[in-house]
Amino acid sequence: MRNIECQAMKILSHDELVAKIDTPLFHTLGQTADALGYECYVIGGFVRDLFLERPSNDVDVVVVGSGVEMGRRFAEAVGHRHVAVYANFGTAQVKWQGMEIEFVGARRESYQRDSRKPIVEDGTLEDDLNRRDFTINAMGLCLNESRFGELIDVFDGLYDLEDGIIRTPLDPDITFSDDPLRMLRCIRFATQLNFFIDDETFNALERNCERIKIISGERIATELNKIMASPVPSKGFVDLQRCGLLRLVLPEVAALEGRSTCNGQSHKDIFYHTLEVLDNVARRSDNLWLRWAALLHDVGKPACKAFSPQAGWTFYNHNIVGERMVPRIFRRLKLPVDERMKYVRKLVALHMRPIAIADDEVTDSAVRRLLFDAGNDIDDLMTLCESDITSRNELRKQRFTDNFHAVRQKLKDIEEKDRIRNFQPPVDGEEIMRTFSLTPCRAVGELKTAIKDAILDGIIPNEHDAAFAFMMQKAKEMKLI
């Protein structure tokens, strides 16, 4: 049965296909190939996206001949001087009019067990199609003048596009064992396009998942980021968990699955709760790192899980444990260990604070401290926390939602009045040292902290004169004057 919710696709007639590629780029490619005596095809993702009516600026051109020579001759034809040549791979790339055009000669590939780098030999168009990862990426359009716009689809990729199916052209065990990265690409395409993975193909994912261990963290992270950036990222993480890949690439998230029961009390499955939060964030924001924060916000819970008859199931300090896990996960996956990692770490650490405030009376002091600690990331933190409301109890859910609205209004009011975001003390350490003839010491730090706390607790306004007067009073108590 056709997946009616998958990416919309239009079945194009031959004339419509020709019209889609009736541009100077594709005619010049065809004319260049004819002059060289090469068969020439645009192939892969560009053709797939034509049918899906998705924009694409990446054009893969396969010729039965030399891809490097084809690239050079095309560049000459369009008056373009720069050609990037990758002699070891027999490929060339030309960037022209906003398009990235990659040229390669048709080839066959074979693999060794311990590497995803293929042994490459010249081949036929059929050989080249055989090496493609999925049927929907194994279609080509001929660009030679005599066959311009002719569709090459030996693996029925068009039918799979229509039915919303991800399937390998050849034996999926061989496809995935040869290049294990294709397993993540399989799930990534299914997630991006909202397609189903063919049963035989999915079973091969399960059988070959251990092969992912030869893939670098950078390659894995690239695919995870693309899954994360999809409209409904949970679909990809469910498939990763089902086939066994998630325990190998993100074991900390895989460990969230499962319900525990004690004395008849169960807690919700944290894995599926996490995916619900992730999807909620994805509906609200395209920020990739906010989505990572959603995925990791409860990652510390398994280590903190405890049960007592009085409190039931508890996860005390799971936000702090999770905060400490973030850098380790980022380093292992070769994700950026910079301000983006610090941002994710901060949101994981703080994600309980707005919830605690919303669960009680919203006090000015609590909101000031939240605003001070979150700084410019306060809006994203609130988005994460609002997305974390997944209770099935509608009354409880509505109460939290209403309280979060109150917290947001308090944040706005206090920021306008007290300017706490990106807080800079109105009396700084230099002024303290000048006033009391001090060098850097503990007393200076104690005075700075006391001023900050007094402002955050609403004892004094965030103004210089009030802070200075408070400092003098505190200094007397400390016997500095």
Buried (B, 14 or more C-beta within 10 A) or exposed (E): EEBEEBBEBEEBEEEEBBEBBEEEBBBBBBBBBBEBEBBBBBBBBBBBBBBBEBEBEEBBBBBBBBBBBBBBBBBEEBEBEEBEBBEEEBBBBBBBEEBBBBBBBBBBBEBEEEEBEBEBEEBEBEBBBBBBBBBBBBBBBBBBEEBBBBBBBBBBBBEBBBBBBBBBBBEBBEBBBBBBBBBBBBBBBBBBBBBBBBEEBBBBBEBBBEBBEEBEBEBBBBBBBBBBBBEBBBBBBBBBBBBBBBBBBBEBBBBBBEEEEEEEEEBEBBBBBBBBBBBBBBEBBEBBBBBBBBBBBBBBBBBBBEBEEEEEBBBEEBBEBBBEBBBEBBEBBBBEEEEBBBBBBBBBBBBBBBBEBBEEEBEBEBBBBBBBBBEEBBEBBBBBBBBBBBEEEEEEEEBBEEBBEBBBEBBEEBBEEBBBBEBEBBBEBEBBBEBBEBEEEEBBEBBBEBBBEBBBBBEBBBBEEBBBEBBBEBBEEEEBE
